[in-house]
Amino acid sequence: MADTMKGAKLRGGIRPSRKYGEGRVCAHKGCNTRLSQYNRREYCFAHAPVRFPRVRGRVVTES
């Protein structure tokens, strides 16, 4: 048995990051924070609405 392993190269290139426009500003009234061109949201971190992640699993109720 050989002591080496063989494999194939990965095909295709690395996809570039999406850009959402330069010079955008937070949509909150009175906020002048410039948003990153890679931030797809319309608000900065300080003014973004609270979003709760989807929690998986069963619901535990007290009896």
N, C-alpha and C positions, 0 to 999 in steps of 0.2 A: 504494500500500500504506500502511496506517495505521502510525503510529509507537507505538501503544499496544497493550498486551496486555490481554485480558479473562480472567477466571477465575471460578470459583464458590467461594462460602464453604464452609468445612468444616462438615459437619453433625454434630450430636451434641455432647455436653458432655465435659468432662474427667472421667474416672473418678476418684473419690476413692481415696486409698491405703487398703490393707487394714490393719485394726487387729486385734491379737491379744490384747487384754486389758491392763488397767492393773494395776500393782502386782505383776507377776510377778517372781520371783527365780530366779537361776541354779540349775539342778538338781544341780550338783556339791555333794557333801557339804561343808558348812562354808563355802561361798561365799555371801555376802549381797549380791552385785551385783544391782541392779535392772535388769531388761531393758526395753528400749524397747518401747512398744506396737506399733511397726512391725517389730520383730524376730520372725520366725516361729519361730526356733529355741528350744530349751529351755535352752541353755547360753550363758554369756557368751563373748566372744571368747577370753579366756584359757583357758577350759576346753572349748571346742568340739573335737570330734574332728577330726583332720586329714582333709581331703577333697582328693583329687587330681582335677583336671579331666580330662575325656576328651580324650585327645590324638589328633588326626586325622592321617592320613598313613600312609605305609608305614613298616614297621619296618626299621631299618638294622642288619644284623648284620655283625660282623667276620668275615672269612674268612682 
